Amino acid sequence: MYLDGEWVENEASVASGPFGIIGRTHGRIWSGPVDFYGIVAAHIDDAVPHEAVSYLEAEEEITDMMDGEDDLFDAENDQHPGTGDDLLDHNGRVSLI
């Protein structure tokens, strides 16, 4: 996570497989700014050495698993904070579930 001009290392990680030799769904987890919120940066990795190839596909997989309505928040983070380059298929929105 990019916070106050610095990268903050994730606190935990989840993945659809331990090695993901042929690719996997992967999420990095941080505790949120408020006790009852968490932050997950989900993405699809390609085969080893694991480069992110899609953010939206992973986000849709997670929101499809959750009950209830998902809500979108425009985080305005569709570009890399340091370079301004576009981030794959990231749309700058965050799903609140």
C-alpha positions as CSV (number, residue, x, y, z in Angstrom):
1,M,0.0,0.0,0.0
2,Y,1.3,3.5,-0.8
3,L,0.7,5.7,2.2
4,D,2.1,9.2,2.9
5,G,4.6,8.9,0.1
6,E,6.0,5.5,1.1
7,W,5.3,1.9,0.4
8,V,4.0,0.0,3.4
9,E,4.6,-3.8,3.4
10,N,1.5,-6.0,3.6
11,E,0.7,-7.7,6.9
12,A,-0.6,-11.0,5.5
13,S,-1.2,-12.7,2.1
14,V,-3.6,-15.2,0.7
15,A,-3.5,-17.1,-2.5
16,S,-5.4,-19.8,-4.4
17,G,-2.4,-22.1,-4.2
18,P,0.9,-22.2,-2.3
19,F,3.2,-22.0,-5.3
20,G,1.1,-20.8,-8.3
21,I,3.5,-22.4,-10.8
22,I,1.0,-21.8,-13.6
23,G,-0.6,-18.7,-12.1
24,R,-3.0,-17.9,-9.2
25,T,-5.3,-15.5,-7.6
26,H,-3.5,-13.5,-4.9
27,G,-4.3,-10.9,-2.3
28,R,-2.2,-8.8,0.0
29,I,-3.8,-7.7,3.2
30,W,-3.4,-4.7,5.5
31,S,-5.4,-3.7,8.6
32,G,-7.6,-0.7,7.8
33,P,-7.7,2.8,9.2
34,V,-10.6,1.8,11.4
35,D,-10.8,-1.4,13.5
36,F,-13.6,-3.0,11.5
37,Y,-12.1,-2.4,8.0
38,G,-9.5,-4.4,6.2
39,I,-7.8,-3.7,2.9
40,V,-7.1,-6.4,0.3
41,A,-5.2,-5.7,-2.9
42,A,-6.4,-8.6,-5.1
43,H,-4.9,-9.6,-8.4
44,I,-4.3,-12.5,-10.8
45,D,-0.7,-13.5,-11.2
46,D,0.7,-15.2,-14.2
47,A,3.1,-18.2,-14.0
48,V,6.3,-18.0,-12.1
49,P,7.9,-15.4,-11.5
50,H,4.4,-14.0,-10.8
51,E,3.6,-10.7,-12.4
52,A,0.1,-9.2,-11.9
53,V,-1.9,-9.6,-15.1
54,S,-5.4,-8.5,-13.8
55,Y,-6.9,-6.6,-10.9
56,L,-10.5,-6.5,-12.0
57,E,-10.8,-10.2,-12.5
58,A,-9.6,-10.9,-9.0
59,E,-11.9,-8.2,-7.5
60,E,-14.9,-9.8,-9.3
61,E,-14.0,-13.3,-8.0
62,I,-14.0,-11.9,-4.4
63,T,-17.1,-9.8,-4.6
64,D,-19.0,-12.7,-6.3
65,M,-18.2,-14.9,-3.2
66,M,-19.5,-12.3,-0.7
67,D,-23.1,-12.0,0.4
68,G,-25.0,-8.8,-0.1
69,E,-24.6,-5.8,-2.3
70,D,-21.1,-4.5,-3.1
71,D,-20.6,-0.8,-3.2
72,L,-17.9,1.0,-5.2
73,F,-15.8,3.8,-3.9
74,D,-13.7,5.9,-6.3
75,A,-10.3,5.8,-4.8
76,E,-8.7,7.7,-7.7
77,N,-5.9,5.2,-7.7
78,D,-5.8,3.9,-11.2
79,Q,-2.3,5.2,-11.7
80,H,1.0,4.3,-10.0
81,P,1.5,7.0,-7.3
82,G,5.2,7.4,-8.1
83,T,5.2,7.3,-11.9
84,G,1.7,8.2,-12.9
85,D,1.6,5.1,-15.2
86,D,-1.7,3.3,-15.7
87,L,-2.1,0.2,-13.6
88,L,-3.1,-2.7,-15.9
89,D,-6.9,-2.9,-15.8
90,H,-7.3,-1.1,-12.5
91,N,-10.3,1.3,-12.7
92,G,-9.4,3.4,-9.7
93,R,-12.4,2.1,-7.8
94,V,-12.5,0.0,-4.6
95,S,-15.3,-2.5,-3.8
96,L,-16.7,-2.1,-0.3
97,I,-18.2,-5.4,0.8
